[in-house]
Amino acid sequence: MTNRKPKKDQQKTENNSSANNQPNNPNSNSNNSTKKKSRNRGNRNRGGGNKGKNWAYLIIKLLQDNPGRDFSIKSIFRKVNANDKAEKLRVVEELEKILESGQAIMTKDGNFRNHNQAGAGEVVEGVVDFVNPRFAFIIVEGREEDIWCNADDLKFALDGDRVKVNIFPTAKGRRPEGEVVEIISRRRDEFVGKIELSERFAFVIVDNKKMHLDIFVPNNAINGAKQGEKVIVKITEWHTAKSSPVGKVAQVLGKAGSHNTEMHAILAEYDLPIKFSEEVEAEAKKIRSKVTAAEIKRRTDFRTITTFTIDPADAKDFDDALSLRKLENGNWEVGIHIADVTHYVMPNTALESEAQYRATSVYLVDRVVPMLPEKLSNDLCSLKPQVDRLTFSAVFELDEDANIYNQWFGRTVIYSDRRFSYEEAQERLETKQGDFAAELNVLNDLAKKLNAKRFKMGAINFETVEVKFNLDKHGTPIGIYLKERKDSHKLIEEFMLLANQKVAEYVYNLQQDGKERTMVYRVHEQPIADKLQNFAVFAKKFGYDIALNGRAMTASINRLIENSEGTPQQNILQSLAIRTMAKARYSTEAIGHFGLAFAHYTHFTSPIRRYPDMMAHRLLQYYLDGKANLDRNDIDKQCKHSTDMEKRAADAERASIKYKQVEYMQILSKHEKGKIYEGVVSGVTEWGVYVEITETKCEGMVRASDMLDDFYELDSENYRMVGRKTKNTIVFGDSVKVKIKDTNLEKRTMDLIML
């Protein structure tokens, strides 16, 4: 498993020698492990040495007497008194037998350590993160450090599989290491990739960079796929030490490189659905469209109050609206009205099961793959103008300084007077002219005051760059631009944050007999100390001081964000700051949201596209109805699933952006050969330097082999590459000039030459 399997031509030759034994799998003998090769070399050297000593006993005793200690081969020679060449050869032979028996292990440094195969180490469950063909990390929930695992010790687990891992005893201060002892469950059995055909068989080369094996496909299982097409292949036989995984083509996606094929391939790569089943679509079609008088009577009626939506110009689903009216006491009543999805999507239905599984809508560069069928997402649950719509609302009374005096939560009916795009709303904020300009400016003023209070409490002002594309009718990128966040965006964001915060706070305060009510929270832990320390050291090189705790920390990060704005390093510094933070997730534990500086926070405002919001709606209504507490186990499982699906959707979105960025740069390089681009060093590694092109925010690599003026070595502690002879340095964050050398759409990579 240490290397990708040989491709078809080489494989065909190897198959001729073993065709009688493995007629359907040409690579059945091609995957000898590194350990096995090492054993064979030892066997060829048998025959000499002093046979009077029991070398195996001496080696095992040495390792067992020193649990957790590593020994190099030289130290073993010295400890067991192997002095001449013949004795050392015998020690090597016996050591290889001991490794094969499992009584000892070889570390990633090539040293040796005692290992009681019966389970002297701690056995835990975790998920495989298969970093590269040589090793993986096992991520164990609740452990700060991941467990390093040699690829040969994975027991043929793949990326994302849930496994049991035996942790070896290690010296204090060393990264924990271990070996997989059992595969509990496979993350997936379908993969997407490009098929390569030969006369007798085929291989699928998987797109996923963390799948380091090709999949063998017999000729009778290619399902009509043609050379070079993208396919979804289903594993029918998992790999062993002697053979590749075997599969059958489940679906042909189309010609590699075509726009639709590649977008579908990205969805399949991340195991995300492409379309709804007939059962789900049929169930959606049966839902009545008309809002009945009886239903309106059961709700608080906001239809006579000024209400509007603000969304992107190309949006089709409007899941939130704002209402505003002046109260007799001079205060403002602001209503945050959210589509009442759970009125239409009922428990124990196909629609519910599908929404629960998908957990989120997926946003690629050219399309939305919705969580709910179009009849719901773009029609019944979309808060369109000039029609009655059912909503779940959070309503607040605020004074001129945005202090909250009263709040109310409940089911409502609204009538949106106007649908604004962000651009239209921004025009009214800037000119103070146009319909509803007065209302928009009142809301904007209140939003800014709410925003100021958040930052005073310690919120972090991350302003990430969002890349957008102009696509032609074939999906080809003809332009690239950066989405700009203006006051109209921030206005909506601020009131959505208010609703999410106050709903969470309300449920938390409904404690019963000292026990918290079960709720879906959006939580965000404080940064891990080591990561924050590393970031502080790096930021210091650019003149920024980062405090390591409390509000001083968030204030210092905000200063960095503000002061780096407009500099070449802005995006790099902010990206690194974000990576320093913990990842936000869903949980039933009310541990707060560090980045927003909220003690309690949930997701309530986007139930059309997020299942946790649907859960929050149901739980809130349940408690508004005065019902007792709910068991949290099932809800906690769904929180974890939703977090996982959210990550997959985000990864797919990034992959689609990366694909279009590389495609766009490929087009530019053909039309503007030799063009020089300004860029910023965004990463340094042993194998080269990553550079983000300033104009397009596309990232490429200058490979070390293409840096011909010197031999550059990585100085990881100082985030730089240093020339061995010239001492020239290339530092993370440096402004550089580059040319495009090559683009690879299949791998979504771009090679650059540094000038």
N, C-alpha and C positions, 0 to 999 in steps of 0.2 A: 504493500500500500504506500510505499514511500515515493513512488513516481507514477505519473500518468502512464497508462498502458500503451504499448506500441501501437502505432496506427496500422491500417489494414494491410498495406503491402508487406511490411515487415512481419506482421502477424500471420499472413497467409503462408510465408515461408516456414515459420515455426510450426504451423499446424501440420505440415506434410510429414513431420517426424512422429506425430502422435495422433494421426487421423483415426486410427483404429480404436483408440481409447476415448476420444472426445470429438465425435463427428460434428457436433453443433457449436462447439466453443473453441475457436482456434487459438485462444491465448491461455489455455488451461495450465501450461507449464511456464508461463512467462513472468510470473510475479514472485520470484524468489526474494525473500526479505534480505535486508542488510545483514541481519544476524546469521542467516543461513549461509550467505556467501562467506562470512567470516569463519563459520564452522568448517566449510569446505577447504578453505585455505589452511586451517589448522590440521585437517586430516591429511593433506598432502605432505605435511612436514612430520608425520609420525615416524617413530622408529628409533630415536636416540634417547639419551638421558640416563640418569641414575634412577634405577627402578627400586632402590632400597627404601626410599621415603614414600610415605603415603601423602602425596601432594594434595589430593582432594580434601583429606581430613584437615591438613594444615591450613588450607585456604578457607574452608568453611568455619573452622574454629576462630581464625583471625577475624572474619566478618561478623560472626555471631557474638564474639566478645566485645565488639565495638558497634553496637546498633546505632544507626543514624550517621555513622562516620563514613566518609568516602575515601577510597584508596585508589591511587593511580597504579598502573601496571608496574611501574618501577618500584613503588613503595611495597607492593605485594612481593616482588622478587626479593627485596631487602628483608622484609619481615619473616618470610619463610625460608630464608637463606638459600635462594636459588642463585648460584653464582656463575656457572658457565653457560655456554650457549645451549647445550643439550638440556640442562635442568630448566632453563627459562622456557624452552619449547614445550616441555612436559607441563609446566605450570599453565602455559597458555592453553594447551589441550584440555587440561582438567577444568580450567576456569570456564571454557566454552561449554563443557558438559554441565557445569553447575548453573550457568546461565540458562541452558536449555531446560534443565529440570525445574527452574523457578526458584531455586534456593538463594539466588543473588540476582541483582539487576545492574544494568549499565545505565549511568546517568547521561544527560545530554552533553556533559563535558567529557565523556569517555572514561569516567571513573567507575568504580565498582562499590557495591553496597549490599549489606545483608538484606534478604527479603524472605520472610516466612510466608510461603504461599497459602498456608492455612488461614492467614488473616491477622497477622500481628498488627497491621496498620488499621486505621479507622476506615470503615466502609461507609460511604455517603452516596446520595443520589444527586445527579446534576445533569446539565445539558451540554452537549459537545459544541464547542466553537472551533471548527477545523481551520485554523489560521492559514496553514500552507501544507504542502505534501509531506513535510518532515515531522510536524508536531501539531498538537491541538491543546486547547485549554478546556477544562471542565468547569463550567460555571455552576456553583452551588449556592442556592438561595440562602442568604444570611451569613455567608462567609465573605470577609473583605477581600481575600486573595483567591484568585482562580488557581486551579490545580493543573500544572503542566503535565502533558502526557505525550510520550513518543508515539508517532504514528503506528509503529509496530505493536504497541501495547493497547490499541484502541478496540481490539477484538472485532475489527471490521465495522465499527460504528461510523456513521457519517455525520456531517454537520447538522445540528439541531436535534439529533437523537437523544432520548433520555436514557441515562446509563447509571449503573452502580460502579463506583470507582474506589479502589483500595488505595489509600494514601500511605506512601512509604514514610517511615520515620526519617526526619531530616534534622540537620544541625540547626541550631537557633539562628534566625536571620536569613535562612535560605528560603527560596520560593518552594512551596509544597509541590511534590511530584507524586505521580501515581500511575496505576494501570486500570483499565476497564475490566471488570470481572463479569459484567452481565449487561446486555442491551435490554432495557425495560420496554421501550417502545420506539418505533421508527417515526421520525418527524414527518416523513413523506415517502411515498413510493412512486411518485411521478416527477419527471424532470423535463425541462425544455432544452433543446439544443439543435445543432445542425447535423443532418445525417450524411454519412459518407458511405457510398455503396461500392461493393465489389461483386464479382460473379457469384460468390457463394455465401456471402454474409454482408452485414453492415455494422457500422459503429455510429453511435450518437455522441458527439462531442458536446458536453453539457455547457450551457451559458454560465451557470452559477460558478463564480470564482472559487467558492469553497467546496465544490465537488471536484475532487482531484482524480477521478477515474472516468474513462469513457465507458459507455454501456454497449455491450455486444447485442446485436439483434439478428436472429436467424432470418434467412431470406423469406421464409413463409410468414414472417411477422412484421413486414415493413409497411403493410397497409396502403400500398400504392404510392409511397413517398418517392420522390425523385431526388437525384443527386443535389446536395447542397440546400435542400429545403429545411425550414424550421419545423420541428415536430415536437409533440409531447410523447414521451416514452414512459411506459409503466413497467416497473421492475417485476419480473416473474421469478427470479432466482437471485438471491443476494450473493455477493462475491465471497470468495475464500482466499486463502494464501496462494492457491494455484489458478484461480480463474477470475475474470472480470464479472461484474454483475450482468445478468442477462435480462433483456426486456422485450417488449413488443410495442410497436407504434400505436398509441391510443388515438392520436389525432394529428392530422397534417395541417399546420398553420398557414403555410404558403411559402412563397419565394423569400429567401433571406434577403434583407436589405429593403424590402418594400415597407412603406410606412405602417399600414394596418397590421402586417405580419409581425413587425417588430414590437408594436404596442401590445398586441395580444401575447407575444412571447414574453414580454416583461411581466404582464399579469400572471402568466403561467409560471414563470420563474419564481415568483414570490407566492405561488399557490393561492392566488386571488381569483375569485369568480369573474367570468366574463359576461354571462347572461343569466336571467332568471329561468327557473323551470316553468313548464306549462301550468303546473298546479298553482304556483305562486301568482303567475300572471292572471290566471282564471279567477283566483280568489280576490285579487285586487279589482278586477272588472265588475265583480258582483256588488261592490260597496256602493251604497246610494250616495249620489252627489249632492242632493239638496239638503240644506240645513233646515230642519223642521222647526215649526213654532214651538212644539213641545220641548225640544232640546234647548231652544233659546230661553224658555221660561226657567230652566234649571240653572241658568248661568247669570252672572253679572253682565249687564249690557253696557258696552262702551261705544256703541255705534254712532252716537251723536257727538262724541268727543274727537277733536282733530287728531288724526292718526296718519302716519305714512311709513314707508319702508325706504331704506337706503342700502343699495347693493351694487355689485359690479355691473357694468353696462350689459355684459353678456350672460348674466345670471338668469336661471330659469326657475330656481327654487328660492323662495323668500320665506325664511323660517322665523324672522323676527321683525317686529314693528314697534315704533315708539308713538305714544300719545302724550299730549301736553294740554293742560288747562290751568288757568289762574284761579286759585281758591279765594273765598271771601276774606280770609284773614291775611291775604297778600302773599301767601306761600304758593309754591308750584306743585302740582300733582303730575308726576311722570309715570306713565305706564309702560312697562316693558312686556310686550305681548309675544308669546312664543307659540308656534303652531302646535295644536293639541293632537299630536300623532297618536298617542295611546287611546284616543277616542275611537280611532279607526282600526288600529292594529291591536287585536285582542289576544290574550293568552291562549295557548293551546291551538293555534292556527298555523298554517304553513307560512303565512306572512311573518308571524312572530318568530318562528324557528329560523327563517331565513335572515331576518334582521339581527337576531341574536348571534347567528353564526358569522355573518359579515362584519358586524359590530361597527363598521364605519364605511362611508363612501370613499372612493379612491379617485384622486385627482391626478391624471397624467397631463402632459403638455397640451393635448388636443381634445381631451374628453373627460367626462365624469362617469365613473362606474358607480351608480347610486346604491345606497343601502336598501332603498325601497323602490318598488316599481314606479314607473313614470306617472301613472294615474294618481299616486299619492304624492310623490316628491315634487312633481311639476304642476299638479292640479289641486286636488282636495286639500293637501296640507300646505300648499304654497299661498302665502298671504297676498294674493293678487289685489290690485286696486278695484274699487267699485263693486265688490261682492262681499256678502257676509262670510266670515270665516271664524271657525271655532279655535279658541286659543287658551293657553294656560298662562296666567299673568302674575307678575310681581309689580306692585304699585307702591310708589313712595311719595310722601309729602316732604318737600325740601324747601328751606328758606333760600334767600339770595346768596348765602355763603355755602350752599350745598350741605348744610347740616340736616340730618334726617330726623323728622319729628314722628312720623307714623309710617307703618308698612302694612301691606295686605297681600295675601297670596290666594289665588283661587282660579276656578275655570270661568272663562269669559267668552263673549262673542264681540267681534270688532268689524269695522267697515273701513278699509284703508282708503283715504282720500287721494293719495298720490303715491306713485312709485318713482323714487329718485334713483338715479345712478350716483355714484360717488362724485363724479365730475360735476353733475348738475347741482348737488348739494354744496360742493365746494365753491361753486360760482356764487351762490347765494350768501355763503359765509364771507366771501371776499368783497362782494359788491353791495351787500345788504339790500339787493333788489330781487324781485321775482316772487312767485307764489310761495307762501309759507316761509319767506325769508326771516320774518320776525321770530317765528317759533324755532326755526333752526338755530338762530343766533342765541336765543335763550338757552337752548339745550347745549350748545357749544360752550357757553360761558359756565354753565353748571358742570359740564364734563371736565373742563380745565381745572376747576376748583377741586373736584373729586380726584383728579390726577395728581394735583399738588399734594393733597393729603396722603395719597398712597406713597409717594416718594419721601415724604417726611417721615413716614412709618418704616421706611427701609426697603421699598420695592426697587428692583433693578430695571433700568431703562434699556433693555436690549432692542436694537433696531436692526434686524437682519435684512440683508439684501435679497430680494426676490427676483429671479430671472424669468422673463416672459419672452415669448416668441411671436412673431408675425408669420403665419403659415399660409402657403398658397392652397389651392383646392386639392392638391395631391398630398398635403401634409408636409411639404418641403419647407424648411425654414428660410424665409427671405429677409428677415430682420430680427434683431434681438434688442431688448431694452430692459431696464431695471424698473420694477414697480416702485413708485414713490408713495409713501404714506403721508397723507395730509390731514388737516383737521377733521375733514368729513369721516375719514377712516377711524381716527382716534375718538371722535364723538361716539360712534356706534360701539367701539371697543370698550369705552369706559362704562357705558350703561350696561353692557353685557356682563362685564366684570362685577358691577354692583349687584345685579340680579343673582349671579352665581354665588357671590360671597354671602349675601343675605339669606338665600334659601338654605345654604349649608349651615349658617349660624343659627337659623330658626330651628332646624331639625335637631342640631346638637343640643340646643338649650331645652328641648322637650324631654330631658332625662326623666326616666321613670324609676323610682326607688333607687336613685343614685346610679342607674345604669344608662349608658348612652343608647339612643335609638339607632337601629341599623340604618346606614345611609351609604350611598356611593359618593366618595370624596375624590377630588382630584388633588393628589398630594405631591409635594416636592421637597425632598430632604435638603439639609445644608450640604455644602461641598465637602468631599472627603479631604481631610487635612493635608495629606501628602500631595494631592493634585493641586490644591490651592497654593501650597508652598512652591511647587514647581512653576506654576503660572506666575506667582509673585516674582520669582527669580528672573523669569523671562521678561516680564513687563518692565522690570527694573532696567534692563538693557536699553529700553526705549525712553527711559526717564520717568516711568510711572511707578509710584509707590502704592502697593496693594496691602491694606491691613488684613490681618488673618482672622478676625472674629468680630461679631456684633455688628451694629449699624455702621461702625467705621469701615468695615469690609465692604458693605454695599455702597456706601458713599464713595469709597475710593474706586470701586469698579465703575460707578456712574461717571466719575471724573475722567477716567480713562476713555469711556465711550464718548463723552462729550468732547474731550480735547483731541482725540484721534480722528474725529469727523473731518473728512476732506483730505486726509493724508493717504499716501499709498498703502499704509499698513492698516487702515481702518478695518477692512473686512477680515484680515488675518487675525488681528488682535481680538475682535469681537467673536470670531469663530472659536478661537482658543478659549476665551472666557466662557463661552457657552459649553464647550467640551469639559471645562473644569467643574461645571455644575452637575449635580445628580440629574437623572432623567425623571421627568414628571410621569406619574402613573396613576391608575385608578386603584382605590383601596377602600375597605370599610373602616379603616383606622383614621381617626381625625387628627393627623399629625401636622396639619398646616401646609401652606405653600410658601416656601422660602423666597422664591423669586418675586412673587407678588406681595409678600409681606402680609399675608392673610392667615389668621389662626385657623379659619375654616373656609373651605372652598369646594365647590362642586362644578359639574357641567350640567347646566339646565337649559341652555339657550339654543341648542342646535339638534333637536331630536330627529329632524329629517335625515341628518347625515351621521349621527353618533348614537349608538345604542345605550351607552351609559346615561345620556340625557333622558332617554325613555324610562330607564330604571329610576332616575331621580324624580321624574314626574309621577310615576306610580307610587313611589315611597312617600313623597310629599302629600299626595292626595289621601293615601292610606292613613297618615297621621292627622291630616286635617279632618278626616272622618271620625277621629277619636278612637281608632283601633289600637290594639296592644302591639308590643314590639314584635319584630320578625327575626327569625333565625338568620344569622349572617353567613353561614357556610356556603350555600348555593350562590348567594350574591357575591361573595368573595371570589369564588371560582370564575364567575362571569367577569368580574373586574380584571382578573389576571388574563383571561382570554381576550378581553377588549384591549388591554394594554398591548398584548402580543400582536393583534390584528392591526392596531394603530401603527406599530413599528413597521410591520410589513408594508402597509399602505404608504408610509413615509419613504421607505426604502425604494418602493416601486416608483414613486413620484420622482425621487432623486435620480433613479436609473433612466427614466424617460427624459429628464432634463439633460443628463449627461449625454445621452444618445443624440439629442438634437443639437447640443453644443458642439459635439464632435462633427456631426453632419454639417453644421453651419460653417465651422472652421475648414472643413474639407472643401466646401464650395468656394469659400474665400480664397483658399490656397491655390485653387485652379484659376480663378480670375485675377488674382493679384500675387503672382509668383514672386517669391523673394521678399515679400513685405515684412518690414521690421515692426515688432509689437513691443510696447511697454508692458512690463509685468512686475510681479512681486513674488519673491521666494516664499512659497506657502508650506514647504516641508523639506526636510533634509533626511536622507537615508543612506545606507551603505551603498546602495545601487544607483543613486542619483539624486537629483534635486527637482522638487515639484515647483512649478511656476504658475501662478494665476495671472492670465492676461487681463490687464486693467480694463480694456475697452469692452470685452465681452464676458468677463468673469468665468472664462473657460480655463480649466486647469490641465496642464500637460506636464510631461517629464523630460528633463534634460538628463539623459543616461550618463553614468560615470564614464562609460566607454566612449562617449562622444565629447568628453571634456579633454581635448588633446593637448592643451598647453601645459598640463602637469598631471601627476597622479594624485587624486584628491582622496583624503581619508575623512571619515566621519568623526567629529568631536561632539558626541551626543550631549554632553553636559552643558556645552555652550551653544547648542542649536546651530552648528555650522559645519561646513566642509573646509578642510585646510589642505592646500597644495604641499606635497612633500618637499619639493625643491624650492619653489618660489615663495612658499608660505602665504600665498594669496588665500583669502578667506571668502567664502560665500555663506552669508548668515541669513537665517530665517528672518523674513521681513525686508531684505534688501530689495531695492529697485534695480531691475535688470532689463536688458533688451534681448529679444529672442526672435528666431524664425521658425516656421513650421517645417519639420523634417518629414513627418509621416502622420497619417490619421488611420485608425483602425476602428471602423464602425462596429464590427462584431464584438470586439473587446471593449468598446467605448473608451478608447485611449488615444492620446495624442503625444507624439514624440516631438521634442523641440531641440533646437540648437541654440546655445547661448552665445551671444556676440560679446 
